[in-house]
C-alpha cells in the first residue's frame, strides 16, 4: 500500500454544517477534507490525553 493512501470515507452532515465547515476551511486556507481531518486529529489527541492512547 502506498505511503500517502487515504481510505475514502462518506460523511452525511446537514447542509448548514457543511457550509460552515467550508467557510472555516477557506479561512484556514485548507480544503474542506483537510479541515475535517485536522479537526478529527485534534479531537483524537484530546481524547487520548484524557483517556490514554488508542492502539
mmCIF entry with sequence, helices, sheets and N, C-alpha, C, O atoms, coordinates in Angstrom:
data_MODEL
# 
_entry.id   MODEL 
# 
_entity.id                         1 
_entity.type                       polymer 
_entity.pdbx_number_of_molecules   1 
# 
_entity_poly.entity_id                      1 
_entity_poly.type                           'polypeptide(L)' 
_entity_poly.nstd_linkage                   no 
_entity_poly.nstd_monomer                   no 
_entity_poly.pdbx_seq_one_letter_code       
;(UNK)(UNK)(UNK)(UNK)(UNK)(UNK)(UNK)(UNK)(UNK)(UNK)(UNK)(UNK)(UNK)(UNK)(UNK)(UNK)
(UNK)(UNK)(UNK)(UNK)(UNK)(UNK)(UNK)(UNK)(UNK)(UNK)(UNK)(UNK)(UNK)(UNK)(UNK)(UNK)
(UNK)(UNK)(UNK)(UNK)(UNK)(UNK)(UNK)(UNK)(UNK)(UNK)(UNK)(UNK)(UNK)(UNK)(UNK)(UNK)
(UNK)(UNK)(UNK)(UNK)(UNK)(UNK)(UNK)
;
_entity_poly.pdbx_seq_one_letter_code_can   XXXXXXXXXXXXXXXXXXXXXXXXXXXXXXXXXXXXXXXXXXXXXXXXXXXXXXX 
_entity_poly.pdbx_strand_id                 A 
# 
loop_
_entity_poly_seq.entity_id 
_entity_poly_seq.num 
_entity_poly_seq.mon_id 
_entity_poly_seq.hetero 
1 1  UNK n 
1 2  UNK n 
1 3  UNK n 
1 4  UNK n 
1 5  UNK n 
1 6  UNK n 
1 7  UNK n 
1 8  UNK n 
1 9  UNK n 
1 10 UNK n 
1 11 UNK n 
1 12 UNK n 
1 13 UNK n 
1 14 UNK n 
1 15 UNK n 
1 16 UNK n 
1 17 UNK n 
1 18 UNK n 
1 19 UNK n 
1 20 UNK n 
1 21 UNK n 
1 22 UNK n 
1 23 UNK n 
1 24 UNK n 
1 25 UNK n 
1 26 UNK n 
1 27 UNK n 
1 28 UNK n 
1 29 UNK n 
1 30 UNK n 
1 31 UNK n 
1 32 UNK n 
1 33 UNK n 
1 34 UNK n 
1 35 UNK n 
1 36 UNK n 
1 37 UNK n 
1 38 UNK n 
1 39 UNK n 
1 40 UNK n 
1 41 UNK n 
1 42 UNK n 
1 43 UNK n 
1 44 UNK n 
1 45 UNK n 
1 46 UNK n 
1 47 UNK n 
1 48 UNK n 
1 49 UNK n 
1 50 UNK n 
1 51 UNK n 
1 52 UNK n 
1 53 UNK n 
1 54 UNK n 
1 55 UNK n 
# 
_struct_asym.id          A 
_struct_asym.entity_id   1 
# 
loop_
_struct_conf.conf_type_id 
_struct_conf.id 
_struct_conf.pdbx_PDB_helix_id 
_struct_conf.beg_label_comp_id 
_struct_conf.beg_label_asym_id 
_struct_conf.beg_label_seq_id 
_struct_conf.pdbx_beg_PDB_ins_code 
_struct_conf.end_label_comp_id 
_struct_conf.end_label_asym_id 
_struct_conf.end_label_seq_id 
_struct_conf.pdbx_end_PDB_ins_code 
_struct_conf.beg_auth_comp_id 
_struct_conf.beg_auth_asym_id 
_struct_conf.beg_auth_seq_id 
_struct_conf.end_auth_comp_id 
_struct_conf.end_auth_asym_id 
_struct_conf.end_auth_seq_id 
_struct_conf.pdbx_PDB_helix_class 
_struct_conf.details 
_struct_conf.pdbx_PDB_helix_length 
HELX_P HELX_P1 AA1 UNK A 15 ? UNK A 27 ? UNK A 15 UNK A 27 1 ? 13 
HELX_P HELX_P2 AA2 UNK A 32 ? UNK A 51 ? UNK A 32 UNK A 51 1 ? 20 
# 
_struct_conf_type.id          HELX_P 
_struct_conf_type.criteria    ? 
_struct_conf_type.reference   ? 
# 
loop_
_atom_site.group_PDB 
_atom_site.id 
_atom_site.type_symbol 
_atom_site.label_atom_id 
_atom_site.label_alt_id 
_atom_site.label_comp_id 
_atom_site.label_asym_id 
_atom_site.label_entity_id 
_atom_site.label_seq_id 
_atom_site.pdbx_PDB_ins_code 
_atom_site.Cartn_x 
_atom_site.Cartn_y 
_atom_site.Cartn_z 
_atom_site.occupancy 
_atom_site.B_iso_or_equiv 
_atom_site.pdbx_formal_charge 
_atom_site.auth_seq_id 
_atom_site.auth_comp_id 
_atom_site.auth_asym_id 
_atom_site.auth_atom_id 
_atom_site.pdbx_PDB_model_num 
ATOM 1   N N  . UNK A 1 1  ? 0.847   -1.188 0.000  1.00 0.00 ? 1  UNK A N  1 
ATOM 2   C CA . UNK A 1 1  ? 0.000   0.000  0.000  1.00 0.00 ? 1  UNK A CA 1 
ATOM 3   C C  . UNK A 1 1  ? 0.890   1.250  0.000  1.00 0.00 ? 1  UNK A C  1 
ATOM 4   O O  . UNK A 1 1  ? 1.806   1.342  0.818  1.00 0.00 ? 1  UNK A O  1 
ATOM 5   N N  . UNK A 1 2  ? 0.645   2.206  -0.891 1.00 0.00 ? 2  UNK A N  1 
ATOM 6   C CA . UNK A 1 2  ? 1.459   3.421  -0.962 1.00 0.00 ? 2  UNK A CA 1 
ATOM 7   C C  . UNK A 1 2  ? 1.410   4.212  0.351  1.00 0.00 ? 2  UNK A C  1 
ATOM 8   O O  . UNK A 1 2  ? 0.436   4.127  1.099  1.00 0.00 ? 2  UNK A O  1 
ATOM 9   N N  . UNK A 1 3  ? 2.462   4.974  0.619  1.00 0.00 ? 3  UNK A N  1 
ATOM 10  C CA . UNK A 1 3  ? 2.560   5.737  1.855  1.00 0.00 ? 3  UNK A CA 1 
ATOM 11  C C  . UNK A 1 3  ? 1.511   6.816  2.044  1.00 0.00 ? 3  UNK A C  1 
ATOM 12  O O  . UNK A 1 3  ? 1.131   7.101  3.180  1.00 0.00 ? 3  UNK A O  1 
ATOM 13  N N  . UNK A 1 4  ? 1.031   7.425  0.972  1.00 0.00 ? 4  UNK A N  1 
ATOM 14  C CA . UNK A 1 4  ? 0.076   8.520  1.092  1.00 0.00 ? 4  UNK A CA 1 
ATOM 15  C C  . UNK A 1 4  ? -1.349  8.118  0.751  1.00 0.00 ? 4  UNK A C  1 
ATOM 16  O O  . UNK A 1 4  ? -2.143  8.964  0.338  1.00 0.00 ? 4  UNK A O  1 
ATOM 17  N N  . UNK A 1 5  ? -1.686  6.855  0.914  1.00 0.00 ? 5  UNK A N  1 
ATOM 18  C CA . UNK A 1 5  ? -3.038  6.396  0.599  1.00 0.00 ? 5  UNK A CA 1 
ATOM 19  C C  . UNK A 1 5  ? -3.981  6.747  1.734  1.00 0.00 ? 5  UNK A C  1 
ATOM 20  O O  . UNK A 1 5  ? -3.679  6.510  2.904  1.00 0.00 ? 5  UNK A O  1 
ATOM 21  N N  . UNK A 1 6  ? -5.116  7.308  1.382  1.00 0.00 ? 6  UNK A N  1 
ATOM 22  C CA . UNK A 1 6  ? -6.149  7.631  2.357  1.00 0.00 ? 6  UNK A CA 1 
ATOM 23  C C  . UNK A 1 6  ? -7.392  6.836  2.017  1.00 0.00 ? 6  UNK A C  1 
ATOM 24  O O  . UNK A 1 6  ? -7.801  6.784  0.857  1.00 0.00 ? 6  UNK A O  1 
ATOM 25  N N  . UNK A 1 7  ? -7.990  6.221  3.008  1.00 0.00 ? 7  UNK A N  1 
ATOM 26  C CA . UNK A 1 7  ? -9.206  5.449  2.811  1.00 0.00 ? 7  UNK A CA 1 
ATOM 27  C C  . UNK A 1 7  ? -10.365 6.388  2.545  1.00 0.00 ? 7  UNK A C  1 
ATOM 28  O O  . UNK A 1 7  ? -10.607 7.297  3.339  1.00 0.00 ? 7  UNK A O  1 
ATOM 29  N N  . UNK A 1 8  ? -11.093 6.199  1.447  1.00 0.00 ? 8  UNK A N  1 
ATOM 30  C CA . UNK A 1 8  ? -12.274 7.038  1.192  1.00 0.00 ? 8  UNK A CA 1 
ATOM 31  C C  . UNK A 1 8  ? -13.314 6.839  2.290  1.00 0.00 ? 8  UNK A C  1 
ATOM 32  O O  . UNK A 1 8  ? -13.493 5.732  2.797  1.00 0.00 ? 8  UNK A O  1 
ATOM 33  N N  . UNK A 1 9  ? -13.995 7.920  2.648  1.00 0.00 ? 9  UNK A N  1 
ATOM 34  C CA . UNK A 1 9  ? -14.987 7.866  3.713  1.00 0.00 ? 9  UNK A CA 1 
ATOM 35  C C  . UNK A 1 9  ? -16.113 8.830  3.390  1.00 0.00 ? 9  UNK A C  1 
ATOM 36  O O  . UNK A 1 9  ? -15.873 10.005 3.112  1.00 0.00 ? 9  UNK A O  1 
ATOM 37  N N  . UNK A 1 10 ? -17.333 8.337  3.426  1.00 0.00 ? 10 UNK A N  1 
ATOM 38  C CA . UNK A 1 10 ? -18.512 9.185  3.204  1.00 0.00 ? 10 UNK A CA 1 
ATOM 39  C C  . UNK A 1 10 ? -18.979 9.755  4.525  1.00 0.00 ? 10 UNK A C  1 
ATOM 40  O O  . UNK A 1 10 ? -18.899 9.090  5.558  1.00 0.00 ? 10 UNK A O  1 
ATOM 41  N N  . UNK A 1 11 ? -19.460 10.967 4.499  1.00 0.00 ? 11 UNK A N  1 
ATOM 42  C CA . UNK A 1 11 ? -19.954 11.613 5.707  1.00 0.00 ? 11 UNK A CA 1 
ATOM 43  C C  . UNK A 1 11 ? -21.254 12.336 5.391  1.00 0.00 ? 11 UNK A C  1 
ATOM 44  O O  . UNK A 1 11 ? -21.311 13.161 4.479  1.00 0.00 ? 11 UNK A O  1 
ATOM 45  N N  . UNK A 1 12 ? -22.282 12.025 6.140  1.00 0.00 ? 12 UNK A N  1 
ATOM 46  C CA . UNK A 1 12 ? -23.565 12.711 5.967  1.00 0.00 ? 12 UNK A CA 1 
ATOM 47  C C  . UNK A 1 12 ? -23.710 13.755 7.058  1.00 0.00 ? 12 UNK A C  1 
ATOM 48  O O  . UNK A 1 12 ? -23.758 13.426 8.243  1.00 0.00 ? 12 UNK A O  1 
ATOM 49  N N  . UNK A 1 13 ? -23.780 15.017 6.651  1.00 0.00 ? 13 UNK A N  1 
ATOM 50  C CA . UNK A 1 13 ? -23.977 16.105 7.604  1.00 0.00 ? 13 UNK A CA 1 
ATOM 51  C C  . UNK A 1 13 ? -24.987 17.080 7.010  1.00 0.00 ? 13 UNK A C  1 
ATOM 52  O O  . UNK A 1 13 ? -25.252 17.077 5.808  1.00 0.00 ? 13 UNK A O  1 
ATOM 53  N N  . UNK A 1 14 ? -25.538 17.907 7.878  1.00 0.00 ? 14 UNK A N  1 
ATOM 54  C CA . UNK A 1 14 ? -26.531 18.875 7.408  1.00 0.00 ? 14 UNK A CA 1 
ATOM 55  C C  . UNK A 1 14 ? -25.885 19.883 6.459  1.00 0.00 ? 14 UNK A C  1 
ATOM 56  O O  . UNK A 1 14 ? -24.684 20.141 6.525  1.00 0.00 ? 14 UNK A O  1 
ATOM 57  N N  . UNK A 1 15 ? -26.692 20.430 5.599  1.00 0.00 ? 15 UNK A N  1 
ATOM 58  C CA . UNK A 1 15 ? -26.199 21.427 4.645  1.00 0.00 ? 15 UNK A CA 1 
ATOM 59  C C  . UNK A 1 15 ? -25.644 22.643 5.379  1.00 0.00 ? 15 UNK A C  1 
ATOM 60  O O  . UNK A 1 15 ? -24.640 23.222 4.964  1.00 0.00 ? 15 UNK A O  1 
ATOM 61  N N  . UNK A 1 16 ? -26.299 23.026 6.465  1.00 0.00 ? 16 UNK A N  1 
ATOM 62  C CA . UNK A 1 16 ? -25.857 24.179 7.254  1.00 0.00 ? 16 UNK A CA 1 
ATOM 63  C C  . UNK A 1 16 ? -24.460 23.940 7.823  1.00 0.00 ? 16 UNK A C  1 
ATOM 64  O O  . UNK A 1 16 ? -23.597 24.814 7.735  1.00 0.00 ? 16 UNK A O  1 
ATOM 65  N N  . UNK A 1 17 ? -24.236 22.769 8.402  1.00 0.00 ? 17 UNK A N  1 
ATOM 66  C CA . UNK A 1 17 ? -22.923 22.445 8.952  1.00 0.00 ? 17 UNK A CA 1 
ATOM 67  C C  . UNK A 1 17 ? -21.881 22.359 7.839  1.00 0.00 ? 17 UNK A C  1 
ATOM 68  O O  . UNK A 1 17 ? -20.752 22.817 8.016  1.00 0.00 ? 17 UNK A O  1 
ATOM 69  N N  . UNK A 1 18 ? -22.239 21.789 6.718  1.00 0.00 ? 18 UNK A N  1 
ATOM 70  C CA . UNK A 1 18 ? -21.335 21.694 5.574  1.00 0.00 ? 18 UNK A CA 1 
ATOM 71  C C  . UNK A 1 18 ? -20.864 23.075 5.136  1.00 0.00 ? 18 UNK A C  1 
ATOM 72  O O  . UNK A 1 18 ? -19.673 23.278 4.903  1.00 0.00 ? 18 UNK A O  1 
ATOM 73  N N  . UNK A 1 19 ? -21.773 24.009 5.025  1.00 0.00 ? 19 UNK A N  1 
ATOM 74  C CA . UNK A 1 19 ? -21.416 25.366 4.607  1.00 0.00 ? 19 UNK A CA 1 
ATOM 75  C C  . UNK A 1 19 ? -20.499 26.041 5.618  1.00 0.00 ? 19 UNK A C  1 
ATOM 76  O O  . UNK A 1 19 ? -19.587 26.776 5.241  1.00 0.00 ? 19 UNK A O  1 
ATOM 77  N N  . UNK A 1 20 ? -20.739 25.793 6.899  1.00 0.00 ? 20 UNK A N  1 
ATOM 78  C CA . UNK A 1 20 ? -19.896 26.387 7.930  1.00 0.00 ? 20 UNK A CA 1 
ATOM 79  C C  . UNK A 1 20 ? -18.486 25.802 7.888  1.00 0.00 ? 20 UNK A C  1 
ATOM 80  O O  . UNK A 1 20 ? -17.507 26.531 8.051  1.00 0.00 ? 20 UNK A O  1 
ATOM 81  N N  . UNK A 1 21 ? -18.377 24.500 7.673  1.00 0.00 ? 21 UNK A N  1 
ATOM 82  C CA . UNK A 1 21 ? -17.059 23.872 7.569  1.00 0.00 ? 21 UNK A CA 1 
ATOM 83  C C  . UNK A 1 21 ? -16.327 24.393 6.334  1.00 0.00 ? 21 UNK A C  1 
ATOM 84  O O  . UNK A 1 21 ? -15.123 24.646 6.387  1.00 0.00 ? 21 UNK A O  1 
ATOM 85  N N  . UNK A 1 22 ? -17.040 24.553 5.235  1.00 0.00 ? 22 UNK A N  1 
ATOM 86  C CA . UNK A 1 22 ? -16.431 25.125 4.024  1.00 0.00 ? 22 UNK A CA 1 
ATOM 87  C C  . UNK A 1 22 ? -15.879 26.520 4.311  1.00 0.00 ? 22 UNK A C  1 
ATOM 88  O O  . UNK A 1 22 ? -14.775 26.856 3.882  1.00 0.00 ? 22 UNK A O  1 
ATOM 89  N N  . UNK A 1 23 ? -16.638 27.317 5.025  1.00 0.00 ? 23 UNK A N  1 
ATOM 90  C CA . UNK A 1 23 ? -16.222 28.678 5.359  1.00 0.00 ? 23 UNK A CA 1 
ATOM 91  C C  . UNK A 1 23 ? -14.940 28.649 6.200  1.00 0.00 ? 23 UNK A C  1 
ATOM 92  O O  . UNK A 1 23 ? -13.979 29.359 5.904  1.00 0.00 ? 23 UNK A O  1 
ATOM 93  N N  . UNK A 1 24 ? -14.937 27.815 7.255  1.00 0.00 ? 24 UNK A N  1 
ATOM 94  C CA . UNK A 1 24 ? -13.780 27.721 8.140  1.00 0.00 ? 24 UNK A CA 1 
ATOM 95  C C  . UNK A 1 24 ? -12.563 27.220 7.372  1.00 0.00 ? 24 UNK A C  1 
ATOM 96  O O  . UNK A 1 24 ? -11.460 27.734 7.556  1.00 0.00 ? 24 UNK A O  1 
ATOM 97  N N  . UNK A 1 25 ? -12.753 26.227 6.519  1.00 0.00 ? 25 UNK A N  1 
ATOM 98  C CA . UNK A 1 25 ? -11.653 25.689 5.719  1.00 0.00 ? 25 UNK A CA 1 
ATOM 99  C C  . UNK A 1 25 ? -11.046 26.789 4.849  1.00 0.00 ? 25 UNK A C  1 
ATOM 100 O O  . UNK A 1 25 ? -9.825  26.915 4.755  1.00 0.00 ? 25 UNK A O  1 
ATOM 101 N N  . UNK A 1 26 ? -11.898 27.571 4.225  1.00 0.00 ? 26 UNK A N  1 
ATOM 102 C CA . UNK A 1 26 ? -11.414 28.660 3.377  1.00 0.00 ? 26 UNK A CA 1 
ATOM 103 C C  . UNK A 1 26 ? -10.628 29.680 4.203  1.00 0.00 ? 26 UNK A C  1 
ATOM 104 O O  . UNK A 1 26 ? -9.578  30.150 3.764  1.00 0.00 ? 26 UNK A O  1 
ATOM 105 N N  . UNK A 1 27 ? -11.120 30.023 5.382  1.00 0.00 ? 27 UNK A N  1 
ATOM 106 C CA . UNK A 1 27 ? -10.418 30.959 6.267  1.00 0.00 ? 27 UNK A CA 1 
ATOM 107 C C  . UNK A 1 27 ? -9.039  30.422 6.656  1.00 0.00 ? 27 UNK A C  1 
ATOM 108 O O  . UNK A 1 27 ? -8.088  31.190 6.809  1.00 0.00 ? 27 UNK A O  1 
ATOM 109 N N  . UNK A 1 28 ? -8.937  29.104 6.813  1.00 0.00 ? 28 UNK A N  1 
ATOM 110 C CA . UNK A 1 28 ? -7.681  28.468 7.209  1.00 0.00 ? 28 UNK A CA 1 
ATOM 111 C C  . UNK A 1 28 ? -6.829  28.031 6.019  1.00 0.00 ? 28 UNK A C  1 
ATOM 112 O O  . UNK A 1 28 ? -5.797  27.381 6.184  1.00 0.00 ? 28 UNK A O  1 
ATOM 113 N N  . UNK A 1 29 ? -7.278  28.399 4.817  1.00 0.00 ? 29 UNK A N  1 
ATOM 114 C CA . UNK A 1 29 ? -6.568  28.052 3.579  1.00 0.00 ? 29 UNK A CA 1 
ATOM 115 C C  . UNK A 1 29 ? -6.330  26.546 3.459  1.00 0.00 ? 29 UNK A C  1 
ATOM 116 O O  . UNK A 1 29 ? -5.241  26.102 3.095  1.00 0.00 ? 29 UNK A O  1 
ATOM 117 N N  . UNK A 1 30 ? -7.377  25.770 3.777  1.00 0.00 ? 30 UNK A N  1 
ATOM 118 C CA . UNK A 1 30 ? -7.344  24.318 3.659  1.00 0.00 ? 30 UNK A CA 1 
ATOM 119 C C  . UNK A 1 30 ? -8.504  23.877 2.789  1.00 0.00 ? 30 UNK A C  1 
ATOM 120 O O  . UNK A 1 30 ? -9.490  24.595 2.628  1.00 0.00 ? 30 UNK A O  1 
ATOM 121 N N  . UNK A 1 31 ? -8.369  22.684 2.231  1.00 0.00 ? 31 UNK A N  1 
ATOM 122 C CA . UNK A 1 31 ? -9.523  22.070 1.578  1.00 0.00 ? 31 UNK A CA 1 
ATOM 123 C C  . UNK A 1 31 ? -10.491 21.666 2.678  1.00 0.00 ? 31 UNK A C  1 
ATOM 124 O O  . UNK A 1 31 ? -10.109 21.563 3.844  1.00 0.00 ? 31 UNK A O  1 
ATOM 125 N N  . UNK A 1 32 ? -11.726 21.442 2.312  1.00 0.00 ? 32 UNK A N  1 
ATOM 126 C CA . UNK A 1 32 ? -12.707 21.012 3.300  1.00 0.00 ? 32 UNK A CA 1 
ATOM 127 C C  . UNK A 1 32 ? -12.284 19.670 3.888  1.00 0.00 ? 32 UNK A C  1 
ATOM 128 O O  . UNK A 1 32 ? -12.416 19.448 5.092  1.00 0.00 ? 32 UNK A O  1 
ATOM 129 N N  . UNK A 1 33 ? -11.780 18.781 3.048  1.00 0.00 ? 33 UNK A N  1 
ATOM 130 C CA . UNK A 1 33 ? -11.333 17.473 3.524  1.00 0.00 ? 33 UNK A CA 1 
ATOM 131 C C  . UNK A 1 33 ? -10.223 17.622 4.564  1.00 0.00 ? 33 UNK A C  1 
ATOM 132 O O  . UNK A 1 33 ? -10.255 16.974 5.611  1.00 0.00 ? 33 UNK A O  1 
ATOM 133 N N  . UNK A 1 34 ? -9.240  18.479 4.271  1.00 0.00 ? 34 UNK A N  1 
ATOM 134 C CA . UNK A 1 34 ? -8.128  18.679 5.210  1.00 0.00 ? 34 UNK A CA 1 
ATOM 135 C C  . UNK A 1 34 ? -8.603  19.350 6.501  1.00 0.00 ? 34 UNK A C  1 
ATOM 136 O O  . UNK A 1 34 ? -8.067  19.077 7.575  1.00 0.00 ? 34 UNK A O  1 
ATOM 137 N N  . UNK A 1 35 ? -9.589  20.210 6.402  1.00 0.00 ? 35 UNK A N  1 
ATOM 138 C CA . UNK A 1 35 ? -10.134 20.858 7.603  1.00 0.00 ? 35 UNK A CA 1 
ATOM 139 C C  . UNK A 1 35 ? -10.795 19.821 8.507  1.00 0.00 ? 35 UNK A C  1 
ATOM 140 O O  . UNK A 1 35 ? -10.586 19.832 9.720  1.00 0.00 ? 35 UNK A O  1 
ATOM 141 N N  . UNK A 1 36 ? -11.583 18.934 7.930  1.00 0.00 ? 36 UNK A N  1 
ATOM 142 C CA . UNK A 1 36 ? -12.236 17.877 8.703  1.00 0.00 ? 36 UNK A CA 1 
ATOM 143 C C  . UNK A 1 36 ? -11.178 16.959 9.317  1.00 0.00 ? 36 UNK A C  1 
ATOM 144 O O  . UNK A 1 36 ? -11.285 16.581 10.484 1.00 0.00 ? 36 UNK A O  1 
ATOM 145 N N  . UNK A 1 37 ? -10.163 16.602 8.540  1.00 0.00 ? 37 UNK A N  1 
ATOM 146 C CA . UNK A 1 37 ? -9.085  15.755 9.048  1.00 0.00 ? 37 UNK A CA 1 
ATOM 147 C C  . UNK A 1 37 ? -8.371  16.435 10.214 1.00 0.00 ? 37 UNK A C  1 
ATOM 148 O O  . UNK A 1 37 ? -8.077  15.787 11.218 1.00 0.00 ? 37 UNK A O  1 
ATOM 149 N N  . UNK A 1 38 ? -8.090  17.723 10.093 1.00 0.00 ? 38 UNK A N  1 
ATOM 150 C CA . UNK A 1 38 ? -7.425  18.491 11.151 1.00 0.00 ? 38 UNK A CA 1 
ATOM 151 C C  . UNK A 1 38 ? -8.249  18.477 12.440 1.00 0.00 ? 38 UNK A C  1 
ATOM 152 O O  . UNK A 1 38 ? -7.712  18.245 13.524 1.00 0.00 ? 38 UNK A O  1 
ATOM 153 N N  . UNK A 1 39 ? -9.543  18.723 12.318 1.00 0.00 ? 39 UNK A N  1 
ATOM 154 C CA . UNK A 1 39 ? -10.421 18.755 13.491 1.00 0.00 ? 39 UNK A CA 1 
ATOM 155 C C  . UNK A 1 39 ? -10.496 17.376 14.150 1.00 0.00 ? 39 UNK A C  1 
ATOM 156 O O  . UNK A 1 39 ? -10.469 17.272 15.376 1.00 0.00 ? 39 UNK A O  1 
ATOM 157 N N  . UNK A 1 40 ? -10.590 16.329 13.345 1.00 0.00 ? 40 UNK A N  1 
ATOM 158 C CA . UNK A 1 40 ? -10.650 14.977 13.900 1.00 0.00 ? 40 UNK A CA 1 
ATOM 159 C C  . UNK A 1 40 ? -9.343  14.603 14.600 1.00 0.00 ? 40 UNK A C  1 
ATOM 160 O O  . UNK A 1 40 ? -9.365  13.956 15.647 1.00 0.00 ? 40 UNK A O  1 
ATOM 161 N N  . UNK A 1 41 ? -8.213  15.004 14.031 1.00 0.00 ? 41 UNK A N  1 
ATOM 162 C CA . UNK A 1 41 ? -6.927  14.730 14.679 1.00 0.00 ? 41 UNK A CA 1 
ATOM 163 C C  . UNK A 1 41 ? -6.844  15.422 16.033 1.00 0.00 ? 41 UNK A C  1 
ATOM 164 O O  . UNK A 1 41 ? -6.363  14.830 16.999 1.00 0.00 ? 41 UNK A O  1 
ATOM 165 N N  . UNK A 1 42 ? -7.309  16.676 16.118 1.00 0.00 ? 42 UNK A N  1 
ATOM 166 C CA . UNK A 1 42 ? -7.328  17.390 17.398 1.00 0.00 ? 42 UNK A CA 1 
ATOM 167 C C  . UNK A 1 42 ? -8.235  16.679 18.403 1.00 0.00 ? 42 UNK A C  1 
ATOM 168 O O  . UNK A 1 42 ? -7.893  16.563 19.580 1.00 0.00 ? 42 UNK A O  1 
ATOM 169 N N  . UNK A 1 43 ? -9.384  16.208 17.938 1.00 0.00 ? 43 UNK A N  1 
ATOM 170 C CA . UNK A 1 43 ? -10.333 15.506 18.802 1.00 0.00 ? 43 UNK A CA 1 
ATOM 171 C C  . UNK A 1 43 ? -9.714  14.229 19.368 1.00 0.00 ? 43 UNK A C  1 
ATOM 172 O O  . UNK A 1 43 ? -9.837  13.950 20.561 1.00 0.00 ? 43 UNK A O  1 
ATOM 173 N N  . UNK A 1 44 ? -9.046  13.453 18.508 1.00 0.00 ? 44 UNK A N  1 
ATOM 174 C CA . UNK A 1 44 ? -8.419  12.202 18.937 1.00 0.00 ? 44 UNK A CA 1 
ATOM 175 C C  . UNK A 1 44 ? -7.292  12.486 19.922 1.00 0.00 ? 44 UNK A C  1 
ATOM 176 O O  . UNK A 1 44 ? -7.161  11.776 20.919 1.00 0.00 ? 44 UNK A O  1 
ATOM 177 N N  . UNK A 1 45 ? -6.474  13.510 19.667 1.00 0.00 ? 45 UNK A N  1 
ATOM 178 C CA . UNK A 1 45 ? -5.391  13.860 20.596 1.00 0.00 ? 45 UNK A CA 1 
ATOM 179 C C  . UNK A 1 45 ? -5.947  14.221 21.970 1.00 0.00 ? 45 UNK A C  1 
ATOM 180 O O  . UNK A 1 45 ? -5.406  13.798 22.992 1.00 0.00 ? 45 UNK A O  1 
ATOM 181 N N  . UNK A 1 46 ? -7.020  14.997 21.996 1.00 0.00 ? 46 UNK A N  1 
ATOM 182 C CA . UNK A 1 46 ? -7.651  15.373 23.262 1.00 0.00 ? 46 UNK A CA 1 
ATOM 183 C C  . UNK A 1 46 ? -8.210  14.144 23.974 1.00 0.00 ? 46 UNK A C  1 
ATOM 184 O O  . UNK A 1 46 ? -8.059  13.995 25.186 1.00 0.00 ? 46 UNK A O  1 
ATOM 185 N N  . UNK A 1 47 ? -8.845  13.284 23.222 1.00 0.00 ? 47 UNK A N  1 
ATOM 186 C CA . UNK A 1 47 ? -9.409  12.055 23.786 1.00 0.00 ? 47 UNK A CA 1 
ATOM 187 C C  . UNK A 1 47 ? -8.309  11.208 24.417 1.00 0.00 ? 47 UNK A C  1 
ATOM 188 O O  . UNK A 1 47 ? -8.442  10.732 25.544 1.00 0.00 ? 47 UNK A O  1 
ATOM 189 N N  . UNK A 1 48 ? -7.205  11.026 23.661 1.00 0.00 ? 48 UNK A N  1 
ATOM 190 C CA . UNK A 1 48 ? -6.109  10.199 24.154 1.00 0.00 ? 48 UNK A CA 1 
ATOM 191 C C  . UNK A 1 48 ? -5.432  10.837 25.371 1.00 0.00 ? 48 UNK A C  1 
ATOM 192 O O  . UNK A 1 48 ? -4.989  10.133 26.279 1.00 0.00 ? 48 UNK A O  1 
ATOM 193 N N  . UNK A 1 49 ? -5.356  12.145 25.387 1.00 0.00 ? 49 UNK A N  1 
ATOM 194 C CA . UNK A 1 49 ? -4.777  12.853 26.537 1.00 0.00 ? 49 UNK A CA 1 
ATOM 195 C C  . UNK A 1 49 ? -5.619  12.579 27.785 1.00 0.00 ? 49 UNK A C  1 
ATOM 196 O O  . UNK A 1 49 ? -5.078  12.366 28.870 1.00 0.00 ? 49 UNK A O  1 
ATOM 197 N N  . UNK A 1 50 ? -6.925  12.585 27.627 1.00 0.00 ? 50 UNK A N  1 
ATOM 198 C CA . UNK A 1 50 ? -7.842  12.394 28.752 1.00 0.00 ? 50 UNK A CA 1 
ATOM 199 C C  . UNK A 1 50 ? -8.048  10.923 29.117 1.00 0.00 ? 50 UNK A C  1 
ATOM 200 O O  . UNK A 1 50 ? -8.318  10.613 30.277 1.00 0.00 ? 50 UNK A O  1 
ATOM 201 N N  . UNK A 1 51 ? -7.926  10.013 28.144 1.00 0.00 ? 51 UNK A N  1 
ATOM 202 C CA . UNK A 1 51 ? -8.317  8.622  28.356 1.00 0.00 ? 51 UNK A CA 1 
ATOM 203 C C  . UNK A 1 51 ? -7.227  7.592  28.089 1.00 0.00 ? 51 UNK A C  1 
ATOM 204 O O  . UNK A 1 51 ? -7.451  6.398  28.289 1.00 0.00 ? 51 UNK A O  1 
ATOM 205 N N  . UNK A 1 52 ? -6.070  8.021  27.648 1.00 0.00 ? 52 UNK A N  1 
ATOM 206 C CA . UNK A 1 52 ? -4.996  7.094  27.315 1.00 0.00 ? 52 UNK A CA 1 
ATOM 207 C C  . UNK A 1 52 ? -4.952  6.802  25.835 1.00 0.00 ? 52 UNK A C  1 
ATOM 208 O O  . UNK A 1 52 ? -5.923  7.006  25.107 1.00 0.00 ? 52 UNK A O  1 
ATOM 209 N N  . UNK A 1 53 ? -3.807  6.323  25.410 1.00 0.00 ? 53 UNK A N  1 
ATOM 210 C CA . UNK A 1 53 ? -3.545  6.057  23.999 1.00 0.00 ? 53 UNK A CA 1 
ATOM 211 C C  . UNK A 1 53 ? -4.481  4.992  23.417 1.00 0.00 ? 53 UNK A C  1 
ATOM 212 O O  . UNK A 1 53 ? -4.823  4.015  24.084 1.00 0.00 ? 53 UNK A O  1 
ATOM 213 N N  . UNK A 1 54 ? -4.875  5.195  22.194 1.00 0.00 ? 54 UNK A N  1 
ATOM 214 C CA . UNK A 1 54 ? -5.668  4.219  21.447 1.00 0.00 ? 54 UNK A CA 1 
ATOM 215 C C  . UNK A 1 54 ? -4.704  3.462  20.544 1.00 0.00 ? 54 UNK A C  1 
ATOM 216 O O  . UNK A 1 54 ? -3.955  4.062  19.773 1.00 0.00 ? 54 UNK A O  1 
ATOM 217 N N  . UNK A 1 55 ? -4.731  2.153  20.647 1.00 0.00 ? 55 UNK A N  1 
ATOM 218 C CA . UNK A 1 55 ? -3.858  1.334  19.787 1.00 0.00 ? 55 UNK A CA 1 
ATOM 219 C C  . UNK A 1 55 ? -4.564  0.913  18.536 1.00 0.00 ? 55 UNK A C  1 
ATOM 220 O O  . UNK A 1 55 ? -3.982  0.221  17.701 1.00 0.00 ? 55 UNK A O  1 
# 
